[in-house]
Amino acid sequence: MLDDVSYDDGESPAIGIAPPGTTRQQAADHIKIAHSPLLIAGPDGEYTGVYWTGTRMVLIEGLGSDQDEALADFRASLRELGEA
């Protein structure tokens, strides 16, 4: 499990925000246990949303570099996919 994950729970679903420097492997390990969506920032500053389907990790890339917009877009994507 990741330490220092903060959560944006103002809307459903709550989304964890990974600490800077979190790798995709660390995110995968975390969501396998926590089962909650997670937003991670890449080395280029672009955000990627990750969630666990129960059998595999899914990435939603290209969410931009603004954290608030990335959260909103990730949440909208989860709703469209029926994961929220």
Beta strands, then each sheet from edge to edge (+ up, - down):
strand 1: 6-8
strand 2: 15-17
strand 3: 38-41
strand 4: 47-52
strand 5: 57-60
sheet 1: 1+ 2- 3- 4+ 5-
end
